[in-house]
Amino acid sequence: MGDGPAAQELSESTIEEMLRSIEREPEPELVRATAVDRGFCSVYRIIGSGGEGTDGNATREGYLKATPDGQTWGIPTESRIQAVLNAHTSIPVPPVCGVVDDHDTLPSPFYLMHALPGEEVAYERVCRFEDASLRRLARETGEYLAELHAVSAVDRFGHVRHDGPELDGGQPAGDPATLTIGTPREAWPTALRNYADRELDRHADSRFSDLTPELRRWVETGIDELDGPFEPVLGRNDHGLHNLLIDPETGEITAMLDWGYTLAVPPAFDFEFAAYLYSGAFLAGLPDVSDRRTLVRNAMLSGYRSTTPTRAENVSAPEPLYETLAMIRIMNDFHHLAFPDGTETAVMDRIRADVRDRIS
């Protein structure tokens, strides 16, 4: 979810030229390119033939992601993060074939990645998962977050950027040392205040703006009362089914997509966002939808502890401030959610009641 420019439509000839600029051996022939609705970046599913198999007729599938307007939109950094995660974790992230950071005539930056199996599922479907499927998704999320948080890549708080060499079609090195922080903050309360201020400014323009003044006071008090020390780690932050490929019947995560919004945050911040968003609690105003925060949080903690038991204490105690910031994110992006006709007001009322219970 989020607002940005409209995706730019790319011609087949432009896509072919972009693929030729990626350093791949041997080079497959483009069979089909299909636009994919993945936010505001220009994303195409690429089907190519040749280059694999003894007969040269094997099919290869990938995704091309490009700027919609010439701005970077985190694309160069996202490709480097995916390379780091592929090299240092078991998180199912699409491998990067090659990156073009800048080009005189082609829409850059852009990069090509291999496709992974799985199904795209609507953000709101999380509330309709069977308990067993949701529990598996949550446990795997906990396992992968534990791996992510263990990557030694950052020592300050803020938006993750990269400081590696510019690429002209080659693959990123996958070295965590190439990741850095844009406008780094030494103190987590300072970084969190900046983050909260931006989100609350957005909230003042949302359909829940009547809650903004109380939320500002409550969040400010909560930040003042946070008790450190705080360790910066890579944080996924942009959680939600829309950024996963899954088996919707079992809840197995087959791919984690879209890493352009990665932040350096304390582990608990990232954990609480995921626990709230995957619980579907914000949809509990719908008929027959329950609040499954406890189920999701327990399963995530079990997965996290099984992967890095010595670090589990960093996320074991719930932090109401971080969950409230996740609730603010939902309210800010509420206009992107889809509901059955006639249910939107009930969902909004439930979210308002949930917020008021928290900050009263």
Secondary structure by P-SEA (a helix, b strand, c coil): ccccccbbbbcaaaaaaaaaaccccccccccbbbbbccccccccbbbbcccccccccbbbbbbbbbbccccccaaaaaaaaaaaaaacccccccccccccccccccccccbbbbbbbbbbbcccccccccaaaaaaaaaaaaaaaaaaaaccccccccbbbbcccccccccccccccccccccccccaaaaaaaaaaaaaaaaaacccccaaaaaaaaaaaaaaacccccccccccccccccccccccccccccccccccccccccaaaaaaaaaaaaaccccccccccccaaaaaaaaaaaaaaacccccccccccccaaaaaaaaaaaaaaccccccccccaaaaaaaaaaaaaaaac
